[in-house]
Amino acid sequence: MTDSVPLSRYTVHVLPLLPERLHPTTGHPDMDRLLLWDEAFDALTGRTSALPMLIFSHAWRDLGTYLSLRPGRMDQVAELITRGRAWFGPWYVLPGAETSCEAAVQSLLRGRRSARPFDVAYRTGMVLHPRLFPILPALFQGFGMDFSFWIVDLPGQRPEVEPAIGHLLVGINGLRLPVVNVPVVGRHFDVKAWRDSIASPVKHLALGIRGRPAEILAQFQALGEALPHDDIFLTGPDSLVNITREGLDEGERLSHVSLNFDESIGSAEVAYARMIGDNEQPPLPWRALQHEMGDPRWRQAIETVLQANRIDMVSTVKAEPETFMFQAIKPREDARPGIIVRGVDTGKMRREIVLKPWRRFSACEVVRLDEQPTGGTLAIGADGAIRFMASPYQLVTLWLHD
């Protein structure tokens, strides 16, 4: 006996989101995030990759940090961005509940400057908290954008959320901004029950999956089993623009959000957008990427560190205190001598670190110390020991050679 009730057919647009928070694996937050980003870019570029695109919700600031550690990935990342397979921004820092109006404007300014080298033009923007909704219509209009999507982390299996399609924010002077709510589904989310509770006139759903690349693909396959009669696609934010417009054509409705805010915001963001000059340098770490450092040994040190073999040589170097967790590895090219030491201090305060190699090297060049590349060298004692100050959980990279 067959079911005589026809199933409603939907097109499901799944937004794959890299996680904001990580379950620790190595015990070092910086290293965990670095490994996650390596994994993400490998999944987008590998031969067996099934990920057509990935959304990096932590935006341009974190990309800058990543490229300061992996400048060799610059061309690869640029290609993924221009092809629409890696999506950053438009924010420099993704705004949250405590973000002020001025901070949101400045974040869009810096995000737009960061995107310029990649020739990215944004029509969409993501927000994580409805507090910014009142200023979004005027703010986005000033920056040439006409659409927003709101990522909602769902606490339960049967959440009380509004339909995913068809919001319309109305700002001052009649400015309007379409919005899509994108719930983030988890492993135990009853997506079929949620879909059946929504009467979308255009038969579209927007869902987010947050996790590592392998987890995203696993949940994507699970969606196909839960919704066998739906068209399901891993998609990007720009594809939601036409969906929302289609939904609004069927019948516009206003958001429940109060839209009372200072009218000065409506004109200020236009002035800010015009202030962006073509000659301004973006805030990514271009000192390292464009080899603007004058010392050729410094440039060589960057290249050497990022071309290192993962050969464990920890026994050749001792560190004090024991909270300094590190790797000692050999450069990939035999012509480049010495070893490379990378590590972080897991203590609770800034303190002195002492490295004691098995022999005395002639030079110790600083590739990375604390947040930004510094260049220069560290003094080496008569006993071969190297001393420096390190902040908690800040990656340190040193090149020891003759």
Order of alpha helices (4+ residues) and beta strands (2+ residues): beta-alpha-beta-alpha-alpha-beta-alpha-beta-alpha-beta-beta-beta-alpha-beta-alpha-beta-alpha-alpha-alpha-alpha-beta-beta-beta-beta-beta-beta-beta
